[in-house]
Amino acid sequence: MPGAEQQPPSSNPILSGYLSFVDNTPLVTRYVITLASVTYLLSWLVDPSYALTNIPFFTIFKWELYRIVTSPILCNSFLNLIFAYFSFVESGKRLEISIGSAAFGSMLFLLGTATNISYIFLSLLFFILTKNEKYMFGSCGSIWLLILSIIASECSKAPQGSKRRLFVVDVPTLYYPLAILALFTILGGFNLSYILSVAIGYAYGYDKLVKFQVGPSRITKWESTGGCLINFSKRTGWIYGKDAQGIGAWGSTGQQQQQQQQQQSSGWNPTAFVRGRPANPNSEATPQAGAGTVATPPEGGWTPFSQGKGQTLGSATSRSTFIASRTTTTTTSPNPEEARAARLEALERRRNTNSKNNNPGDAEDNA
């Protein structure tokens, strides 16, 4: 109605969730999972696997070399997308924060390309040996090619004796990718591309692909003015190689650091109660001189509780009694034999008193 007060539109939860995802996820990790989501949405209309999957016949004889790059971002199942999100995003965040966006992107490109080239080589070899064309029309494409390679490269550098849990079973970390591969084989059948991706991940973890990795000097050149990555480096979530946190990214993620900063700015800090000072250093509520805090006593020490009866709390007598009792080096205790004799004497007097009250005639005769 005209003149009625209009309420502001409520926020879109989907848009808010996506903006939060953009703010908390580095650029390369965000792009990979976003492209996988787009390919899944396209699967509702058409099957993108025919155009994006690495099929050796089309890749070699039709010169569709782009399939080597596009096959690792393919996802045509909602269940695969959900598991890929939870498996890739967290580890991708930490890896990208630890080595930088350019190095992480080149690592994914190397892992995916090496897996696809290995698949093409083996398919062509099997075709030459068997003359069976089915090896040339096999498909290699899934986001799990990247996830399995990353998991294998991480687990290859795990300490001896460490274990990771796979559902309800503790598996040695070094063999954790093989356990996942065995599970995939049981559920979905034999898949040569998954085996190759795990093998490429182990090779990367054991530094067998060092000659194909991009060096820090080249990454710095790419990120500098006039470099090929200058446009990407200006976008939200890009992490420069010089700003990479290294091993520190595995101790605290960027989101955890942001939460810690928010806690400190709001005046709360787990160590505030230990240190005995306000959590927020800019707080105006500073303790007065000599007042003390929870962990810091005031000048002269805390006032002890009074000892004994009839003394005022905090009086000089009570303080002196308490200090004297605390500073005395020797303590006195009654002799057990004397205490026992005193109790027996008190009982005897009580017995005599009761007998006199019960026999008043005897008391008059004695008088």
LUMGU-787277 format. One record per residue: residue in one letter; x, y, z of N, C-alpha, C in turn. Coordinates in steps of 0.1 Angstrom, whole numbers, plus 2048, in hexadecimal, padded with zeros to 3 digits. Layout:
// residues N
AXYZXYZXYZ;...
// end
This chain:
// residues 367
M8087F480080080080080980C800;P8048177F980C8247F980D829807;G81982E80B81B83481881F82A822;A81D81D82082081282A82F81182A;E83480E83684280C8388477FF832;Q8518008298567F58228617EE82A;Q8617E182B86B7DA8328777D7829;P8837D882E88E7D582588E7C6821;P8927C38158927B581089B7AD818;S8977A181B89F7978238AA79281A;S8B578F8218C178B8198BF77D814;N8C577B8088C476E8018CE764808;P8C975980E8D37508148DD74A80B;I8D87477FE8E17417F48EC74B7F1;L8E87587EE8F27627EB8FC7647F7;S8F67658038FF76780F90975B811;G90474F80E90D744810918744805;Y9157487F991F7487EF9297537F2;L92475F7F692D76A7FA937766805;S93175F80F93A75A81A944750814;F94074780B94973E8059547457FD;V9517507F695B7587EF96575E7F8;D96076380496876B80D972761814;N96E75581797574C81F97D741817;T97C74180A98373780298D73E7F8;P9997397F89A373F7EE99E73D7DF;L9A47447D699F7457C99A07387C1;V9AB7317C19AC7257B99A371A7BE;T9A27187CB99970E7D198B7127CE;R98771E7CE97A7237CB9777207BC;Y9807237B397D7217A597B7127A2;V98370A7A89826FB7A59756F67A9;I9716F87B59646F37BA9586FA7B3;T95A7067AF94F70D7A894E70779A;L9597057939586FE7869526F0786;A9556E979194F6DC7929406DD795;S93C6E779C92E6E979E9276ED791;V92D6F57899276F977C9266ED773;T9306E477292E6D876A9236CF76F;Y9216CF77C9166C77819096CD77D;L9076DA77E8FB6E177A8F86DF76B;L9036DF7639016DC7548FD6CE752;S9006C575B8FB6B77588EC6B5759;W8E56C075F8D76BF75E8D16C1750;L8D96C87488D46CB73A8DB6C2730;V8E86C27318F06B97278FA6B172F;D9006A872990B6A072F9186A672C;P91F6AE73592B6B57319376AB730;S93569F735941696734946693726;Y93C69371C94069070F94969B709;A9486A770E9506B270995C6B5712;L95C6B171E9676B57289706AA72C;T96B69E72C97269273097E68F727;N98968A72D99468672599267971F;I98E67971298C66C70A99866B700;P9A16627029AD6616FA9AB6636EA;F9A065D6E599E65E6D799C66C6D2;F9946746DA9916826D699D68B6DA;T9A46876E59AF6906E99BB68E6DF;I9BD6826DA9C96806D29C66826C3;F9BC67B6BE9B967B6B09B16876AB;K9A968D6B49A16996B19A86A66B6;W9B36A56BC9BA6B06C29B26B96CB;E9AA6B26D39A26BA6DD9AA6B96EB;L9B56C16EA9BF6C06F69B96C7702;Y9AF6CF7009A96D670C9A36CD716;R9A06C071299B6B671B9A46B3726;I9B16B47249BB6B172E9BA6BB73A;V9B56C77379B46D27419A66D1747;T99C6CE73F98E6CF7449896C374C;S98F6B774998A6AB74F98B6AB75E;P9956B17659956B077498B6B877B;I9836C17749796C977B96B6C4778;L96A6B877295D6B376F9566AC77B;C9496AF77C9416A97879336A8782;N92E69C78092069A77B917693785;S91B69379291368D79C9126967A8;F9066977AE9056A07BA90C69A7C6;L90B68D7C79126867D29216887D1;N9276877C593568A7C39386987C6;L92F6A17C39326B07C59326B27D4;I9296AC7DC9296AE7EA9366A87F1;F93A69C7ED9466967F395269E7EE;A9526A37E295E6AB7DD95F6B87E4;Y9546BE7E89546CB7EF95B6C97FD;F9566BF80495C6BD81196A6B7811;S96D6B080697B6AA8059856B4800;F9816BD7F798A6C67F098C6D47F6;V9816D97FB9816E87FE98A6EA80A;E9896E28159916E58219A06E281E;S9A36D78189B16D58159B66DE80A;G9AE6E28009B26EC7F79B56F97FD;K9AC6FD8069AF70A80D9BD70A813;R9C070081B9CC7008229D86FF819;L9D76F780E9E26F68059E47047FE;E9DA70A7FA9DB7177F39E07227FC;I9DC7228099E172B8129F0729815;S9F471C815A02718819A0C71B80E;IA0871A801A1171B7F6A0E7277EC;GA0272C7EE9FE7377E59F57327DA;S9ED73C7D49E47387CA9EA7337BD;A9F573A7B89FB7377ACA027297AD;AA097267B8A0F7197BAA0470E7BB;F9F97117C29EF7077C39E87047B6;G9E670F7AE9E070C7A19E9705798;S9F67087989FF700790A006F1795;M9FF6EF7A29FF6E27A79F36DA7A2;L9E76E07A29DB6D979D9DD6D678E;F9E26E07879E46DE7799ED6D3776;L9F86D277DA026C777B9FC6BA77F;L9F56B978A9EF6AC78E9E56A7784;G9DC6B07809D26AC7769D76A9768;T9E16B17649E76AE7579EF6A1756;A9F669F7619FE6937629F5686762;T9EA6877699E167C76A9DB67975C;N9D76847559D16827489DB67D73D;I9E768273D9F167E7349F466F736;S9F566B7439F865D7469ED654741;Y9E16597439D565173E9D565072F;I9D965A7289D965A7199E4650715;F9F065171B9FB6487189F763971A;L9F16367259EE6287289E362371F;S9D962C71C9CE6287139D4625705;L9DD62E7009E362C6F39EB61F6F3;L9F361C6FE9FB6106FF9F26046FE;F9E76047069DE5F87069D85F66F8;F9D56016F19CF6006E49D95FA6DA;I9E55FE6DB9EF5F96D29F25EA6D5;L9F15E66E19F45D86E59E85CF6E2;T9DC5D36E49D15CB6E39C85CD6D6;K9CB5D86CF9C35DC6C49B45DE6C7;N9B15E16D49A35E26D89A15F16D9;E9975F66D29946046D298D60A6DE;K9886016E79826056F398B60D6FC;Y99860B6FC9A16127049A36216FF;M9A06236F39A16316EE9946396F1;F98A6326F597D63A6F897A639707;G98363570F98163771D982645722;S97C64872D97B65673298365873F;C98966373F99166774B98C67574F;G98467675998068475D977684769;S97B68B77397468D78097C696789;I97569D79197C6A579B98469D7A5;W9806907A69886877AF9966857AA;L99968779E9A76867999B06907A1;L9AB69C7A39B36A67AB9B26A27BA;I9A769E7BF9A669C7CE9AF6907D2;L9AE6857CA9B66797CD9C567D7CC;S9C96857C29D76887C19DC6917CC;I9D369A7D19D76A37DC9D869B7E9;I9CF6927EB9CF6897F79DC6817F7;A9DF67B7EC9EB6737EB9F867B7ED;S9F96877E7A0568F7E9A066937F8;E9FB6967FF9FC69980DA0068E815;C9FA6828139FC67681BA0A671819;SA1067380EA1E66E80CA28675815;KA2568081AA2E688823A2A686831;AA2167E835A1C67C842A2767584B;PA27679858A31672861A2F663862;QA3965C865A3864E867A2F64B873;GA26641871A1E63D87CA1164487E;SA0F64F876A036578779F864F86F;K9EB6528749DF64B86E9D465586C;R9CC6528629C065A85F9B465185F;R9A965686399D64E86599564E858;L99164385398964184797C63A84C;F97264384E96563E855968639863;V96962C86596B62787297861F873;V98062086998D619869998622869;D9A26208719AF6288719B9622867;V9BC62A85E9C56268539D262D854;P9DE6278539EA62E8529EA639847;T9EE64584B9ED6508429F364E835;L9FE647834A056458279FC63D81E;Y9F46348239EC62B81B9DD63081A;Y9DA63C8209CD6418209C7643812;P9CF6498089C964A7FA9C663C7F4;L9CE6327F79CC6257F29BF61F7F8;A9BC6228049AF61E80A9A3624804;I9A463180199A6387FA9986327EC;L9A362F7E59A26297D899C61C7D8;A99F6147E29996077E498A6087E6;L9866127EE9786147F09706187E4;F9766217DC9706257CF96F6197C5;T9796107C69796057BD96E5FB7C1;I96C5FA7CE9615F17D29535F67CF;L9526037D094560A7CE94260C7BF;G94C6107B794A6147AA95160C79F;G9596037A39605FB79996E600796;F9755F978E9835FD78B98360A783;N98C61378698D62077F99C62377E;L9A16227729B062476F9B4632772;S9AB63C7709AF64A7729B164D781;Y9A964778A9AB6497989B864379D;I9BC6377979C863179B9D463A796;L9D364078B9DE6497869DE65578E;S9D365B7929D366779A9DA6657A7;V9D765A7AE9DE6567BA9ED6557B8;A9F164E7AD9FF64C7AAA066597A8;I9FF6627A0A0566F79EA066777AA;G9FD6767B39FE67D7C0A096787C9;YA0B66B7C9A176667D0A2466B7CA;AA2566B7BDA316707B6A3367F7B9;YA296867BAA2B6957BDA2F6967CC;GA2A68E7D5A2D68F7E3A3C68A7E5;YA416817DDA4E67C7DFA586847D6;DA546907D1A5D6997C9A626937BC;KA5A68B7B6A5E6857A9A5A68E79D;LA526997A0A4E6A2796A536B0798;VA5E6B179EA646BE7A2A676C6795;KA6C6BF78BA716C677FA656CC777;FA596C877AA4D6CE774A466D877C;QA4B6DA788A456E4791A496F278D;VA416FC791A4470A78EA4C71079A;GA57716797A5F71C7A2A5A7297A8;PA5E72D7B4A597397BAA5C7467B2;SA687467ABA6C7527A4A62754798;RA5F749791A5574A786A4774E78B;IA43749796A3674D79CA3675C79F;TA417617A5A4276F7A8A4177879B;KA47773791A4777A784A3977A77E;WA3276F77FA2476E77AA1B777782;EA1D77978FA14781798A18790797;SA23794792A287A1791A217A9786;TA237B6785A1D7BE77BA217B976D;GA187B7764A1A7B2757A1B7A3756;GA1979C761A1978D761A0C78875C;CA0C77B75AA007747549F577275F;L9F877476B9EE7727769EB77F77D;I9EE78A7779EC79777E9DD79A780;N9D57967769C67987789C078F782;F9C57837839C077A78E9C477E79C;S9D078479D9D67877AA9CE7937B0;K9C679A7A89BE7A57AD9B17A17B2;R9AD7947B19A07907B49A078B7C3;T99378A7C89927867D69967787D8;G99E7767E29A37697E69B07657E1;W9B676D7D89C376A7D39CE76B7DE;I9D77617DF9E17617E99EF7617E1;Y9F676C7E3A0376D7DDA0D7637E3;GA1675F7DAA217567DFA2975B7EB;KA2B7687EBA3376E7F6A2B76E803;DA1D76E802A1576E80EA11760813;AA1675680CA12748810A1774581E;QA0F73E826A1273C834A1A72F837;GA1D72782CA2471B82EA1D711838;IA2570B841A2070184AA16707854;GA16715856A0D71B85F9FF71A85B;A9FC71884E9EE7178499E870A84E;W9EF7008529E96F38579E76F4866;G9EC6FF86D9E970187B9DC70987D;S9DA7138759CE71B8769CA720869;T9BE71E8649B97238589B6732858;G9B473884D9B174684D9A4749854;Q99A74085398D74285A98F741869;Q99873886E99B73887C9A2744881;Q9AB74A8799B275687D9A876187D;Q99E76287499476C87498B76B880;Q98875F88498075D89098876289D;Q99575F89D99D7648A899D7738A9;Q99F77989D99F78889D99278E8A2;Q98678789E97978C8A297878A8B1;Q97D77F8B797C77D8C59847888CD;Q99078B8C79987958CE9927A38CD;S98C7A68C29867B38C09797B58C9;S9737AA8CC9677AA8D496A7AA8E3;G9767A98E797A7A98F597B79C8FB;W97B7918F497C7848FA98977D8F5;N9907778FE99C7708FA99E765904;P9A17599009A374E90A9AE751914;T9B87599109C375B9199C1767922;A9B576E9219B377A9289B2777937;F9AC76C93B9AA7689499B776494F;V9C175F9479CD75B94C9D776694F;R9D67709469DF77B9479DB786951;G9CD7859549C978F95E9C879D958;R9C579F94B9C47AC9469B87AB93B;P9B27B79389A77B792E9AC7B0921;A9A27A991B9A67A290E9A87AC903;N9A07B79049A17C18FA9AB7CC8FF;P9B67CF8F99BF7D98FE9BA7E78FD;N9B07E98F49AB7F68F299F7F98FB;S99C7F09049917F190D9937FC917;E98980491A98A80F92498980A932;A9847FE9349827F894198F7F2946;T9997FB9499A67F794E9A57F795D;P9AC7ED9649AB7ED9739B37F8979;Q9AD7FD9849B380898C9C0803993;A9C880D9969D580999D9D28029AA;G9D87F79AC9D77F09B99CA7E79B9;A9C17E89AF9B57E19B09B77D29AD;G9BF7CF9A39C27C19A09B77BB997;T9BA7B09919B07A99899AF79A98D;V9A97929849A67849899B377D98B;A9BD77F9839CA7789849D578098A;T9D378D98C9DE7959929D979B99F;P9DF7989AA9DB79D9B79DE7AC9B8;P9D67B39C19D97C19C39E67C39CB;E9E97D09CC9F57D39D39F47CF9E2;G9FE7C89E79FD7C39F59F87B59F6;G9F27B09EB9ED7A29EC9DE7A29EF;W9D87969ED9CA7959F19C7795A00;T9BC79AA049B879AA129B378DA16;P9B9786A209B5778A239A9778A2C;F9A276DA2C99676BA3499A76BA43;S991770A4C995771A5A995763A60;Q99D762A6B99E756A72999758A80;G99174EA8698C750A9397E757A93;K978758A9F96B75EAA196D76CAA6;G962774AA3962782AA996B78BAA3;Q971789A9797A792A91974797A84;T9767A3A819717AAA759797A5A69;L9727A2A5E97879EA529827A9A4D;G98E7A5A4B9987AFA4699E7B7A51;S99B7B4A5E9A17BCA699B07B9A6A;A9B77C2A719C57C0A739C87B3A7B;T9BF7B0A859C17A4A8D9C1798A85;S9B6797A7C9B578BA749C078AA6A;R9C5795A649D0794A5B9DD78FA62;S9DF795A6E9EB791A759EA782A79;T9DE77EA7E9DD770A819DF766A76;F9D976BA6A9DB762A5E9EA762A5A;I9F076DA599FE76DA55A07765A5F;AA04767A6CA0C75FA76A0A750A74;S9FD74DA729FB73EA70A01739A64;RA02741A59A0873CA4CA1773CA4D;TA1D745A55A2C746A55A3273EA60;TA2A738A69A30730A74A36723A6E;TA42721A71A4A716A6CA47709A73;TA4370AA80A406FEA88A316FEA8D;TA2B6F3A8EA1D6F3A93A1D6EAA9F;TA136EEAA9A126E7AB5A056DFAB5;SA056D3ABA9F96CAABA9F96C4AC8;P9ED6C2ACE9EB6BDADC9F06AEADC;N9F56ABAE99FA69DAEB9EE694AEB;P9EF689AE49E3680AE39E067AAF1;E9EA677AFA9E8671B079E167BB10;E9E5688B0F9DF692B189D0694B13;A9CE694B069C0696B019B768BB06;R9BD67EB069B5673B0A9B2674B19;A9BB678B219B9679B2F9AF684B32;A9AF68FB2B9A569AB2D997695B2A;R99668DB1F988688B1C98367FB27;L98C676B2C98866DB36984674B43;E98B67FB46988687B5297A68DB51;A977693B4596B699B4395F68FB44;L961683B3E957679B40954675B4E;E95F674B5695E670B6495667BB6C;R959688B69951692B70942692B6C;R94068FB5F93268FB5B92B683B61;R931677B6392B66CB6A92866FB78;N931675B7F92F679B8D923682B8F;T92268CB86917695B8690A68FB84;N909685B7B8FD67EB798F9675B84;S90366FB8B8FF666B968FA66EBA2;K8FF67ABA48FA683BAF8EC687BAD;N8E968ABA08DB68FB9D8D1683B9F;N8D6677B9C8CC66BB9D8CB667BAC;N8D4669BB58D3665BC38D5671BCC;P8CA679BCE8CB685BD78CC681BE6;G8C7675BEA8C7671BF88D566EBFC;D8DD667BF48EA665BF78F2671BF9;A8EF67BBF08F6688BF28F468EBFF;E8E768EC058E3694C118EA68DC1D;D8EA67FC1C8F1678C2790067BC27;N90667CC1C914680C1B91668DC21;A90C696C1F90E6A4C2590C6A3C34;
// end
